[in-house]
Amino acid sequence: MQDYRKGYNYYQKACEMHGLKPINFHYYMMTLSEEQLAAYNKSANKLVHTTKTIVKIT
């Protein structure tokens, strides 16, 4: 199983930036599809490798 913590941390920061309350990690894992989880992880990895910290969720 893939580690989705980085993606979850990215998701939490995105929620905070938009004034939203994030769901807990267990619910995050249970409700998001594998594609959604992978997208958050990909975004988190991109954030680590760039100097920009602006989050845009579409």
Secondary structure, 3 states (H helix, E strand, C coil): CCCCHHHHHHHHHHHHHCCCCCCCHHHHHHHCCHHHHHHHHHHHHHHHCCCCCCCCCC
